[in-house]
Amino acid sequence: MIYTVTLNPSIDYIMFVEGFTSGALNRTVDTAKFAGGKGINVSRVLKTLDVPSTALGFVGGFPGQFIEETLTKAGIKTDFTHVKEDTRINVKLKSDKETEINAAGPQITKEHISELFEKLRQTTSEDIVVVAGSVPSSLPNTIYKDIAEIVQRTGAQLVVDAEKSLIEGILPYRPRLIKPNKVELEEMFGTTITTDEEVLMYGHKLLEQGAQTVLVSLGGEGAIYLDRTQAYKVLAPSGKVVNTVGAGDSTVAGMVAGFTKCLAQQEVLKWAIASGSATAFNDDLAQRKMIDDLFKKIEITPLYKEG
């Protein structure tokens, strides 16, 4: 089983306004609500790829109930830990420019953390645990490391998509996959990266620190994948980008789906980039038909450490 962990989920409330004016009354022309959070996005795209998963994390109040009901209706299993305060609601205002207002997460107690950890202790070597996204301020900054320790003991495979400080703490626990973007890779090593050779160089440093595989997202340019025996540049297919939210999560979902199907590495990468691009070209997360269409257009070039 694949378990996705979203520590700070949300309802993403999207409001479309024509000609938004600050300080005045504005009326929406359309609205939409989605169950949000990086791990939840991974579960949603895995479902699109016909790969089952169980969504874990913390939810509370009517927003939490909305998230659970939305995922259940979509055929996604949930096993959330319930908290007293409301799950956050993030507002995304789309007009001439896009404005985002992200709320703080609810208070998480030690008892809540213990309940989540107990669920993770039930995983086995047959499972994959995907941990992605931000951490509520009430959680300790060691939470990713704590999860990595538990997963290492159970033998499950760990996949992590998070910011610099969270990724660095889990590297000694040999995660199956980490997925920094180029900016995050630059922040990790305090440098500016301008070439594929430099991506490879710093990616290999992450391998030396413990990661088993590294996928560096390059945005519209695709991604670079490397492990200890091979490296590839994966070019993103051309298309009109209408939505960058969730594209990275969709890429992770494509990778994990490929892992479960025991595909060759190049096939796994095609699923990953096709899934990420399908989200980027869509108003919401990726749809299966577009993933299948884009899969056929993905170009992969072998790379080598010496450039």
Rosetta blueprint (number, residue, H / E / L):
1 M L
2 I E
3 Y E
4 T E
5 V E
6 T E
7 L L
8 N L
9 P L
10 S E
11 I E
12 D E
13 Y E
14 I E
15 M E
16 F E
17 V L
18 E L
19 G L
20 F L
21 T L
22 S L
23 G L
24 A L
25 L L
26 N L
27 R L
28 T L
29 V L
30 D E
31 T E
32 A E
33 K E
34 F E
35 A E
36 G E
37 G L
38 K H
39 G H
40 I H
41 N H
42 V H
43 S H
44 R H
45 V H
46 L H
47 K H
48 T H
49 L L
50 D L
51 V L
52 P L
53 S E
54 T E
55 A E
56 L E
57 G E
58 F E
59 V E
60 G E
61 G H
62 F H
63 P H
64 G H
65 Q H
66 F H
67 I H
68 E H
69 E H
70 T H
71 L H
72 T H
73 K H
74 A L
75 G L
76 I L
77 K E
78 T E
79 D L
80 F L
81 T E
82 H E
83 V E
84 K L
85 E L
86 D L
87 T L
88 R E
89 I E
90 N E
91 V E
92 K E
93 L E
94 K E
95 S L
96 D L
97 K L
98 E E
99 T E
100 E E
101 I E
102 N L
103 A L
104 A L
105 G L
106 P L
107 Q L
108 I L
109 T L
110 K H
111 E H
112 H H
113 I H
114 S H
115 E H
116 L H
117 F H
118 E H
119 K H
120 L H
121 R L
122 Q L
123 T L
124 T L
125 S L
126 E L
127 D L
128 I E
129 V E
130 V E
131 V E
132 A E
133 G L
134 S L
135 V L
136 P L
137 S L
138 S L
139 L L
140 P L
141 N L
142 T L
143 I H
144 Y H
145 K H
146 D H
147 I H
148 A H
149 E H
150 I H
151 V H
152 Q H
153 R H
154 T H
155 G L
156 A L
157 Q E
158 L E
159 V E
160 V E
161 D E
162 A L
163 E L
164 K H
165 S H
166 L H
167 I H
168 E H
169 G H
170 I H
171 L H
172 P H
173 Y H
174 R L
175 P L
176 R L
177 L E
178 I E
179 K L
180 P L
181 N E
182 K H
183 V H
184 E H
185 L H
186 E H
187 E H
188 M H
189 F H
190 G L
191 T L
192 T L
193 I L
194 T L
195 T L
196 D H
197 E H
198 E H
199 V H
200 L H
201 M H
202 Y H
203 G H
204 H H
205 K H
206 L H
207 L H
208 E H
209 Q L
210 G L
211 A L
212 Q L
213 T L
214 V E
215 L E
216 V E
217 S E
218 L L
219 G H
220 G H
221 E H
222 G L
223 A E
224 I E
225 Y E
226 L E
227 D L
228 R L
229 T L
230 Q L
231 A E
232 Y E
233 K E
234 V E
235 L E
236 A L
237 P L
238 S L
239 G L
240 K L
241 V L
242 V L
243 N L
244 T L
245 V L
246 G L
247 A H
248 G H
249 D H
250 S H
251 T H
252 V H
253 A H
254 G H
255 M H
256 V H
257 A H
258 G H
259 F H
260 T H
261 K L
262 C L
263 L L
264 A L
265 Q H
266 Q H
267 E H
268 V H
269 L H
270 K H
271 W H
272 A H
273 I H
274 A H
275 S H
276 G H
277 S H
278 A H
279 T H
280 A H
281 F L
282 N L
283 D L
284 D L
285 L L
286 A L
287 Q L
288 R H
289 K H
290 M H
291 I H
292 D H
293 D H
294 L H
295 F H
296 K L
297 K L
298 I L
299 E E
300 I E
301 T E
302 P E
303 L E
304 Y L
305 K L
306 E L
307 G L
